């Protein structure tokens, strides 16, 4: 523990989500002290210094890890960098929080798992934010208490509002495709809510409805997938980049004695609008508005785990399994076949 009782942390990567994490760590995580930031982009480092007052900024990750007193790093970097940066953080004696996914390569995932076991005093956690959302947690607790009997089917989707700028088209070349990038959250949530069953086989399909540029990366903007588990239970996943009205993250769990639905109406707030167009509510515009509280709780929980020497609430194996299923879905999409796991 740091001498002041606060964990000295750094954020690596200051893009869209990295800035959110940095602001939360600087202002809204009481047991964390944001002492440094790292980015190859000079404007991002200037933002950290000017907007958050971060005292030390680095363009080089290795130089950041050598900063005296640094205890933990929060990686919000491109997926291709995750395995190497996690390992370098562990070798430097730092706790590591990393945004999903762990990797796009299954062997790399397993290598990181094995290396982390060699550093049991250090905490490592991936950012599967739905596990920290109040509604998802309530569903998990009700399922664990037997409220819907034995859960047997999960139906879950992540649907993004259409972005005409095509940001994700440019991102697609390194994202691993729609299933590894978007559906990995649904996959992890389904495994968690079903009690971590072993996957048996998957089948997926999809199409390009709007963004033709995705074809260059063997990606799609709308997809569906089904995963059968070894015990016969089923999860069905949907993903879209072309929703007209906003962002949706919905998960439905059907059991032998009932059903739970999380996010069935993706409402922005509790305001209902009645006018000449009918009765309606506004929708969450992006994933961050939907999960803002969960992102904050996630950071707080990881900092507490590091300071109090507690086991993080999800494991690297959870991250590996979500990636394994996501990769299988992409393989099924590209090869038009059922993939056995």
Secondary structure, DSSP 8 states (H G I E B T S, - for coil): --TTSSEEEEEE--SHHHHHHHHHHHHT-TTEEEEEEE-S-HHHHHHHHHHH--SEEES-HHHHHTSTT--EEEE-S-HHHHHHHHHHHHHTT-EEEEES-S-SSHHHHHHHHHHHHTTTTS-EEEE-GGGGSHHHHHHHHHHHTTTTSSEEEEEEEEEEE--TT-HHHHHHHHH--HIIIIIHHHHHHHHHHHTS--EEEEEEEEE-SS-GGGGGGT--SEEEEEEEETTS-EEEEEEEEEESS--EEEEEEEETTEEEEESSS-BSSS--EEETTEEE--B--SHHHHHHHHHHHHHHHHHHHHHHT---SS-HHHHHHHHHHHHHHHHHHHHTS-EE-
